[in-house]
């Protein structure tokens, strides 16, 4: 029986009887054997145990990513493979990232989050890398549900935390600066559709991944993420990066200070 026939046979290939779960990093790490092989690709976890024998490159090649985030390994060989369709019957669920902070800019109508996930973000190679910098391949991608859009930045720096990231979302423009050891990376884009100006930020320190999640203002699927702006997807030495000012307004509410960003330059 070939792989396509197996996926259409109705057999439970995940072992979860159709349930989708959130998978912590610690749980993913436990499934690193040939008879129990889970792999994370772009934030989604798959049980590839039944697929091992069908993989054209052999079992050992897949086992390199067993129990870990195998996105980088996957992109080195199969960047353009439609794995979402090929492995949809093996989907365990979403990688559970630890919430680190929530940057609140303004409050708009609430949008109920959907559990159905659609991955459609193409990996975009970085531009503006300087040859004098250490060879660190930063890149980003995005995916969406009917109700939310998420930008994922891969830094390969494992100690990334909230002190390393500056996020500004105002009037549909998302600007994120990631401070690394020797350089900084900028994501700067005018989003193609309106979102609530609240960014939920998650970090996966073991792989140096930053996840920015925004709720959509309306339930429509986007055909693209948006329009690149100045210095978008660029990396420069920290000493060469120009100062970016963020204007804030102080609000007093119940004796607490709420910082609301209303304009970015």
ZAFIZA-334642 format. One record per residue (C-alpha): residue in three letters; z, x, y. Coordinates in pm, 1 decimal, decimal comma. Each point is the difference from the previous one (the first is absolute). Example, Ala and Ser with C-alpha at 12.3 -4.5 7.8 and 13.67 -1.06 7.14 Angstrom:
+-----+----------+----------+----------+
!   r !       zz !       xx !       yy !
+-----+----------+----------+----------+
! ALA !    780,0 !   1230,0 !   -450,0 !
! SER !    -66,0 !    137,0 !    344,0 !
+-----+----------+----------+----------+
//
This chain:
+-----+----------+----------+----------+
!   r !       zz !       xx !       yy !
+-----+----------+----------+----------+
! UNK !      0,0 !      0,0 !      0,0 !
! UNK !    -95,0 !    144,4 !    341,4 !
! UNK !    220,7 !    -17,7 !    307,0 !
! UNK !   -176,9 !   -295,0 !    165,4 !
! UNK !     28,2 !   -209,6 !   -313,8 !
! UNK !    367,2 !     91,6 !    -33,1 !
! UNK !     78,7 !   -108,8 !    357,0 !
! UNK !   -167,0 !   -335,8 !    -66,0 !
! UNK !    169,8 !    -53,9 !   -334,7 !
! UNK !    308,2 !   -160,7 !    153,4 !
! UNK !    229,2 !    270,8 !   -136,2 !
! UNK !    302,9 !     84,7 !    215,5 !
! UNK !    -83,3 !    354,3 !    114,5 !
! UNK !    299,9 !     42,5 !    229,9 !
! UNK !    281,4 !   -116,5 !   -224,2 !
! UNK !    125,2 !   -227,9 !    277,4 !
! UNK !   -175,9 !   -320,5 !   -106,1 !
! UNK !   -181,9 !    -39,6 !    328,5 !
! UNK !    296,9 !     70,5 !    228,4 !
! UNK !    -36,1 !    237,5 !    295,5 !
! UNK !    299,1 !    212,7 !     94,8 !
! UNK !    101,5 !    254,2 !    261,4 !
! UNK !     36,6 !    344,6 !   -152,4 !
! UNK !    249,9 !    250,2 !    147,0 !
! UNK !    -92,7 !    368,5 !    -18,4 !
! UNK !    280,0 !     57,9 !   -250,1 !
! UNK !   -141,2 !   -264,9 !   -233,7 !
! UNK !   -354,9 !    131,5 !     29,7 !
! UNK !    118,4 !    348,0 !    -99,1 !
! UNK !    134,3 !   -132,2 !   -332,3 !
! UNK !   -345,4 !   -105,5 !   -120,2 !
! UNK !   -159,5 !    341,4 !    -46,3 !
! UNK !    -91,2 !      9,5 !   -369,1 !
! UNK !   -318,9 !    -75,8 !   -191,1 !
! UNK !    155,6 !   -308,7 !   -157,7 !
! UNK !    143,6 !   -112,1 !    335,2 !
! UNK !   -218,7 !    110,6 !    290,7 !
! UNK !     30,0 !   -149,8 !    348,5 !
! UNK !   -191,7 !    138,6 !    297,0 !
! UNK !     11,9 !    -87,4 !    370,6 !
! UNK !   -331,3 !    -14,0 !    188,3 !
! UNK !      4,6 !    -87,1 !    370,1 !
! UNK !    335,9 !   -170,8 !    -17,9 !
! UNK !    -75,0 !   -207,9 !   -310,4 !
! UNK !    139,3 !     78,5 !   -345,8 !
! UNK !   -206,4 !    -34,6 !   -317,5 !
! UNK !     95,3 !     20,0 !   -367,0 !
! UNK !   -276,5 !    225,6 !   -130,2 !
! UNK !    139,7 !     32,8 !   -351,3 !
! UNK !   -270,9 !   -222,3 !   -154,0 !
! UNK !   -271,9 !    168,7 !    207,0 !
! UNK !     72,5 !    359,1 !   -104,4 !
! UNK !   -224,4 !     -4,9 !   -305,6 !
! UNK !   -287,8 !   -147,5 !    200,9 !
! UNK !      9,6 !    248,6 !    288,4 !
! UNK !   -326,7 !    200,8 !      0,8 !
! UNK !    181,7 !    311,2 !    120,4 !
! UNK !    254,6 !    -10,5 !   -279,5 !
! UNK !    368,7 !    -84,1 !    -20,7 !
! UNK !    124,9 !    332,2 !    136,4 !
! UNK !   -179,8 !    -49,2 !    329,8 !
! UNK !    173,3 !   -333,7 !     57,2 !
! UNK !    336,1 !    136,2 !   -112,9 !
! UNK !     -1,7 !    236,5 !    298,1 !
! UNK !     87,5 !   -305,4 !    210,1 !
! UNK !    241,4 !   -165,0 !   -242,2 !
! UNK !    322,6 !   -115,6 !    162,1 !
! UNK !   -100,4 !    107,5 !    351,2 !
! UNK !   -222,4 !    -93,8 !    293,7 !
! UNK !   -340,0 !     99,0 !   -137,8 !
! UNK !   -201,4 !    -93,1 !    309,3 !
! UNK !    -88,7 !    359,0 !     86,9 !
! UNK !   -103,7 !     81,8 !   -355,9 !
! UNK !   -206,3 !   -318,5 !    -15,4 !
! UNK !   -178,8 !     75,8 !    326,7 !
! UNK !    -95,1 !    348,3 !   -115,6 !
! UNK !   -212,6 !   -144,6 !   -280,9 !
! UNK !    -42,9 !   -377,5 !     31,9 !
! UNK !     17,2 !    -73,5 !    373,9 !
! UNK !   -279,5 !   -259,0 !    -10,3 !
! UNK !     91,2 !   -167,8 !   -329,5 !
! UNK !     86,7 !   -369,6 !     31,0 !
! UNK !    328,5 !     46,2 !   -183,2 !
! UNK !    150,4 !   -324,6 !    137,1 !
! UNK !   -248,8 !   -198,6 !   -206,3 !
! UNK !      1,2 !    230,1 !   -300,9 !
! UNK !    380,5 !     13,7 !    -27,4 !
! UNK !     97,9 !   -343,9 !    131,9 !
! UNK !    134,8 !   -106,9 !   -340,9 !
! UNK !    225,1 !    309,1 !      1,9 !
! UNK !    161,0 !    -71,7 !    337,3 !
! UNK !    379,5 !     23,3 !    -15,5 !
! UNK !     63,6 !    -63,9 !    368,4 !
! UNK !     63,6 !    170,4 !    329,3 !
! UNK !    184,3 !    325,0 !     56,5 !
! UNK !    340,5 !    -78,4 !    151,0 !
! UNK !     54,6 !    220,2 !    302,1 !
! UNK !    335,6 !     39,4 !    165,6 !
! UNK !      6,1 !   -166,4 !    344,8 !
! UNK !     88,2 !    258,6 !    259,3 !
! UNK !    -35,0 !   -177,1 !    332,8 !
! UNK !   -151,5 !   -295,8 !    179,6 !
! UNK !   -152,8 !     56,1 !    342,3 !
! UNK !     10,5 !   -327,6 !    189,3 !
! UNK !   -225,1 !    -34,8 !    300,8 !
! UNK !    -23,0 !   -372,3 !     57,8 !
! UNK !     67,2 !   -326,0 !   -183,0 !
! UNK !   -280,3 !   -239,7 !    -92,1 !
! UNK !    -45,3 !   -280,7 !   -248,1 !
! UNK !    117,1 !     85,0 !   -349,8 !
! UNK !   -254,2 !     32,6 !   -275,4 !
! UNK !    101,4 !    -54,8 !   -361,5 !
! UNK !    -86,1 !    300,3 !   -216,8 !
! UNK !   -232,3 !    -55,7 !   -293,9 !
! UNK !     59,5 !    158,2 !   -339,3 !
! UNK !   -372,5 !     37,8 !    -72,0 !
! UNK !   -117,8 !    348,4 !     89,6 !
! UNK !   -353,4 !    112,7 !     68,7 !
! UNK !    -69,3 !    372,5 !     29,0 !
! UNK !   -304,7 !     68,7 !    211,8 !
! UNK !     74,4 !    301,2 !    215,2 !
! UNK !   -239,0 !    288,3 !    -33,2 !
! UNK !    146,2 !    346,8 !     14,2 !
! UNK !    -98,8 !    161,0 !    327,7 !
! UNK !    -19,4 !    378,8 !     28,6 !
! UNK !    177,5 !    157,1 !    293,4 !
! UNK !   -186,8 !    120,0 !    306,4 !
! UNK !     98,4 !    269,8 !    246,2 !
! UNK !    185,5 !    221,3 !   -246,9 !
! UNK !     48,2 !    351,5 !    131,3 !
! UNK !    -88,7 !    291,0 !   -226,5 !
! UNK !    300,7 !    195,4 !    121,3 !
! UNK !    235,6 !   -256,8 !   -149,9 !
! UNK !    132,7 !      9,6 !   -351,3 !
! UNK !   -230,3 !   -188,1 !   -239,4 !
! UNK !    171,0 !   -338,3 !    -21,2 !
! UNK !   -232,6 !   -291,3 !    -66,3 !
! UNK !    125,7 !   -293,7 !    203,6 !
! UNK !   -177,0 !   -330,0 !    -41,6 !
! UNK !     59,0 !   -370,2 !     34,5 !
! UNK !   -114,0 !   -322,1 !   -161,1 !
! UNK !     74,9 !   -368,1 !     44,5 !
! UNK !     30,1 !   -313,8 !   -205,1 !
! UNK !     70,7 !   -363,4 !     74,2 !
! UNK !    121,7 !   -332,6 !   -129,8 !
! UNK !    -86,2 !   -334,0 !    156,7 !
! UNK !    306,7 !     34,4 !    221,5 !
! UNK !     55,0 !    369,8 !     63,2 !
! UNK !   -178,4 !    329,3 !     51,5 !
! UNK !    140,2 !    337,1 !   -104,2 !
! UNK !    -98,3 !    350,6 !    109,2 !
! UNK !    100,5 !    284,9 !   -231,8 !
! UNK !      6,8 !    359,6 !    127,3 !
! UNK !     15,2 !    281,3 !   -255,6 !
! UNK !    153,6 !    318,5 !    143,6 !
! UNK !     91,3 !    204,3 !   -312,9 !
! UNK !    318,0 !    101,2 !    184,4 !
! UNK !    286,8 !   -117,5 !   -218,0 !
! UNK !    275,1 !     -3,8 !    263,6 !
! UNK !   -166,6 !   -264,4 !    218,7 !
! UNK !    249,8 !   -241,0 !    157,6 !
! UNK !     46,6 !   -218,8 !    307,7 !
! UNK !     67,8 !    304,7 !    218,9 !
! UNK !   -351,1 !    126,8 !    -72,4 !
! UNK !   -191,1 !   -314,1 !     98,2 !
! UNK !    -62,8 !   -168,7 !    335,9 !
! UNK !   -156,1 !   -346,6 !    -15,2 !
! UNK !   -131,6 !   -205,8 !    290,0 !
! UNK !   -160,7 !   -341,9 !    -43,1 !
! UNK !    -98,5 !   -189,6 !    313,6 !
! UNK !   -280,8 !   -240,7 !     86,2 !
! UNK !   -165,6 !     52,8 !   -335,9 !
! UNK !     -6,3 !    379,0 !     25,8 !
! UNK !    184,0 !    194,0 !   -268,9 !
! UNK !     82,9 !    362,8 !     73,0 !
! UNK !    199,4 !    205,3 !   -248,4 !
! UNK !     84,2 !    367,3 !     36,0 !
! UNK !    134,3 !    195,1 !   -297,0 !
! UNK !    176,1 !    326,6 !     80,9 !
! UNK !    -39,3 !    258,3 !   -276,1 !
! UNK !    135,8 !    353,2 !    -23,0 !
! UNK !   -278,1 !    168,6 !    195,6 !
! UNK !   -213,2 !   -284,6 !    124,6 !
! UNK !    -16,4 !   -369,1 !     75,3 !
! UNK !   -234,0 !   -270,1 !   -126,7 !
! UNK !   -111,0 !   -300,3 !    208,0 !
! UNK !   -118,4 !   -339,9 !   -117,8 !
! UNK !   -131,2 !   -197,6 !    299,5 !
! UNK !   -196,7 !   -321,8 !    -43,7 !
! UNK !    -72,1 !   -331,3 !    167,7 !
! UNK !     60,6 !   -246,7 !   -283,3 !
! UNK !   -286,3 !   -237,9 !    -73,7 !
! UNK !    225,6 !   -308,2 !     -2,4 !
! UNK !    326,5 !   -107,8 !    154,4 !
! UNK !    327,3 !     87,0 !   -173,3 !
! UNK !    364,4 !    -65,8 !     70,1 !
! UNK !    127,5 !    298,0 !    194,4 !
! UNK !    259,6 !     92,1 !   -259,0 !
! UNK !    -59,1 !    298,8 !   -227,1 !
! UNK !    196,0 !     41,1 !   -323,2 !
! UNK !      8,3 !    367,2 !    -93,4 !
! UNK !     60,9 !    139,7 !   -348,1 !
! UNK !      9,4 !    357,8 !   -122,3 !
! UNK !    -61,1 !    147,5 !   -345,0 !
! UNK !    151,7 !    343,4 !     44,9 !
! UNK !   -101,3 !    133,0 !   -340,2 !
! UNK !   -369,4 !    -25,2 !     87,1 !
! UNK !     15,8 !     17,3 !    381,2 !
! UNK !   -134,4 !   -350,4 !     49,8 !
! UNK !     55,2 !   -225,2 !    303,6 !
! UNK !    -71,7 !   -372,7 !    -25,3 !
! UNK !    -39,3 !   -215,0 !    314,0 !
! UNK !     -1,5 !   -373,0 !    -72,5 !
! UNK !    -93,0 !   -263,2 !    260,1 !
! UNK !    -14,3 !   -378,3 !    -33,5 !
! UNK !   -324,3 !   -164,0 !    103,9 !
! UNK !      3,3 !   -259,4 !    275,8 !
! UNK !   -227,9 !   -220,9 !   -211,1 !
! UNK !    -93,6 !    -13,1 !   -367,1 !
! UNK !   -345,3 !    156,7 !      4,2 !
! UNK !   -141,0 !    287,3 !   -202,3 !
! UNK !   -117,3 !    293,4 !    211,2 !
! UNK !   -336,4 !    166,2 !    -60,5 !
! UNK !    119,6 !    320,8 !    166,3 !
! UNK !    320,7 !    143,3 !    140,1 !
! UNK !   -112,0 !     47,5 !    356,1 !
! UNK !   -148,0 !    234,1 !    261,1 !
! UNK !    106,8 !    368,3 !     11,9 !
! UNK !    139,7 !    110,4 !    336,4 !
! UNK !     75,3 !    333,7 !    164,9 !
! UNK !    117,7 !    274,0 !   -240,9 !
! UNK !    -11,8 !   -237,8 !   -295,9 !
! UNK !     33,8 !    167,0 !   -341,1 !
! UNK !     52,1 !    340,5 !    161,4 !
! UNK !    238,5 !    284,1 !    -67,6 !
! UNK !    102,3 !    269,8 !    246,7 !
! UNK !    262,8 !    264,0 !     43,8 !
! UNK !    319,7 !   -142,8 !    144,7 !
! UNK !    -31,9 !    239,0 !    293,7 !
! UNK !   -348,7 !   -131,8 !     81,5 !
! UNK !     73,7 !   -371,2 !    -24,7 !
! UNK !     11,0 !   -172,0 !    339,2 !
! UNK !    302,2 !   -208,5 !     95,5 !
! UNK !    -37,5 !   -371,1 !    -73,2 !
! UNK !    208,6 !   -234,9 !    213,8 !
! UNK !    130,8 !   -332,9 !   -121,2 !
! UNK !    123,7 !   -241,4 !    265,1 !
! UNK !    296,4 !   -215,5 !    -93,6 !
! UNK !    191,0 !   -292,6 !    142,6 !
! UNK !    375,0 !    -43,2 !    -44,6 !
! UNK !    122,6 !   -343,1 !   -103,3 !
! UNK !    365,1 !   -106,3 !    -27,9 !
! UNK !     89,3 !   -250,0 !   -268,1 !
! UNK !    349,7 !    -69,5 !   -136,5 !
! UNK !    119,1 !    330,5 !    144,4 !
! UNK !   -255,3 !    186,1 !   -213,4 !
! UNK !   -288,2 !    208,1 !    125,5 !
! UNK !   -341,3 !    -94,9 !   -129,1 !
! UNK !   -280,8 !    238,0 !     82,1 !
! UNK !   -328,7 !   -182,4 !     36,2 !
! UNK !   -318,3 !    195,1 !     44,9 !
! UNK !   -243,7 !   -181,6 !    219,9 !
! UNK !   -257,6 !    261,5 !     91,7 !
! UNK !   -131,4 !    328,6 !   -135,2 !
! UNK !   -209,3 !    249,4 !    184,3 !
+-----+----------+----------+----------+
//
